[in-house]
Amino acid sequence: MFWRITFVVSCLMMAHAAHVYGDEKGPHPDVPELKELGRLVGNWTGEAANGTSSKSTIVWTLGGRFVKQEYTSSDGSSGMIMRGFSPSLGKYVMTLFDTNGSALMLTGDWNAANKSLTCSGDLGNGVNIAVRSEFPDDDTETWTITVKQGGSIAGELTGTNRRIRD
């Protein structure tokens, strides 16, 4: 019986936090680093150097502790990216899941001087990935994905996302 009461109280507390901080209202006030992710919130179109295009929607979620991006691409793939800040790691976190079966978990840092977020991670077997996003203005994100194997660049893709203004 005690576990049921604990579960109900926990659910009510989470619902209250979501209501008070409201996913749509922005970053959770206890984590000031999250405000940098607010520049991502909105609807976007994207073009990659390889000719693919994409559309995505990014919203605050989980009580304002993360931004969730859902996207579709002209190559038929789709996916979800979650971005947040981990106070325990002192790092930004980024996870990606897509219809190709990819599941990436990256960590990184915000550079205020050039308005960029760079996250990287180990893909195993000596392969590493880095995702760098720069924000030259409020409506543009330029990005570079670099894959390295054994310290050498094995592949790189660049692109630009533009905010859709209604």
N, C-alpha and C positions, 0 to 999 in steps of 0.2 A: 504494500500500500504506500509506503514512504516513497518509493521510486516513482510512483504515479504522480504523487503530489509534487515531487521535485521536478518531474518532467513538465507538468502543467505550469508550474511557477516559472520555469525556464522559458517555456514557449510564450507566456504572457510578457515576460521581461523583454524577449527578443521582439515581440510585436510592438511593445511600447517604444523600444529604442528605434525601430523602423518608423513608427508614427512620429515620434518626437523629432528625430533627425531627418526623417523623410528621404527616401532614396532619391527623390527628384530635387531635393533642396540643396544638395551639394555635399562637400566633404564633412566627415565627422569632426567636430570641433576638438576632440582630444588628440588628433594627429595632424599637426599643421602642414606636414610634408604632402598631405593628400591634395592640398589646394592646387599644386602644379598639375595634377591629373585633370583638373576641371577644364583645362584648355581643350581636352579631347571630346568633351560631351557635345553631342549633336549628331547631325546626319552628314555623311561624307561620300564623295566619289573619289576613286583613285585610279591612277594609271601607272603601270609598272613598265620598266625599260624593255621587258620581254613582250610587250604588246597586250598583256592582259589588263582588264579593267575590273573595278570592284565597286560595290556600294556597301556602306556600313552605317549602323546606328550604334551610338555609344551613350550609355546612361549610367547614373549613379545607382548602386545596388548594395544590398546587405548593410543597410543602415548608414550609407555614405562612407563605407570603409573601402569600397572597390568601385572601379568603373568597369562595366561589361560592354564589350564590343561584339556585335554579331554581324557577320559579313557574308556576302555572296560574291563570287568571282565569275568572270566571263568564261573561265576554263571549266566551269561546272562544279567547282569545289565551293564549300562554305565552311564556316567555323565560328568559334567564339574565342575571344581573348579577354582575360581578366587581368586588370592591373591594380595594384595597391601599394601600400607601404607597410613593411614589417618593422614595428618598433624594436622587437627583440633582435632582429638582424641588423637594424639600422640601414636597411636597403629597400629599394623599390623591388617589387616582385611582379612577374609577368608569367602567366600560364596561357598556353595556346592549345586548343583542341580543334581538329578539323576532320572533314569527311574523307580525307586520305589516310586517316589513322594516326596522324601526328599528334603527339602530346609532348609539349615542351614546357620546362620550368626554368625560368631565368631570373637572375637577380641583377640589380644595377644601381646606378647613381644618376641624380639630376645635376646638370651643370648650369647654374644660373647665368653665368657670363655669356654663354651662347645659346641659352634656352634649348637644351638638349637632354634627352633621356637615353642612356645607353645601358642595355641589359645583355648579359651573356650567360652561357651555360655550357656544360659538358654533355655531348651527345653519346659519349662512349667510344671506345676503340680509337682514341686519339683525335677525335673530331670535336671541334668547338664551334659555337655559333654566337654571333653578336648582332644585336638589333639596335640600331641607333636612329632615333627620331629627333629632328630639329624643327623648330617652330619659328620661321622667319617673321610671321605675323599671325594674327588671331584666326585666320581662315586657311592657313596652309601648314601642312606637315610634310617635310621631305624625309625619306627614310632610306636606310641602307641595311641590308642583311648580308653579313659576311660569314662564310663557312670556311674554317681552317682545318687542315689535317696535317698533323706533324709540324705545326708552326707555319706552314705555307698556305696561301689562299687557294682553296679548292673551288670556290664559287662565290659570286657576289651578285646581288640584285638590288637595284635602286628604284625608287618611285616617288610619286607625289600624290598626296591626298588633299582635296579641297573641300572645305565646308560648304554645304548646300544651305543657302539663305532662302527662307520662304518669303 
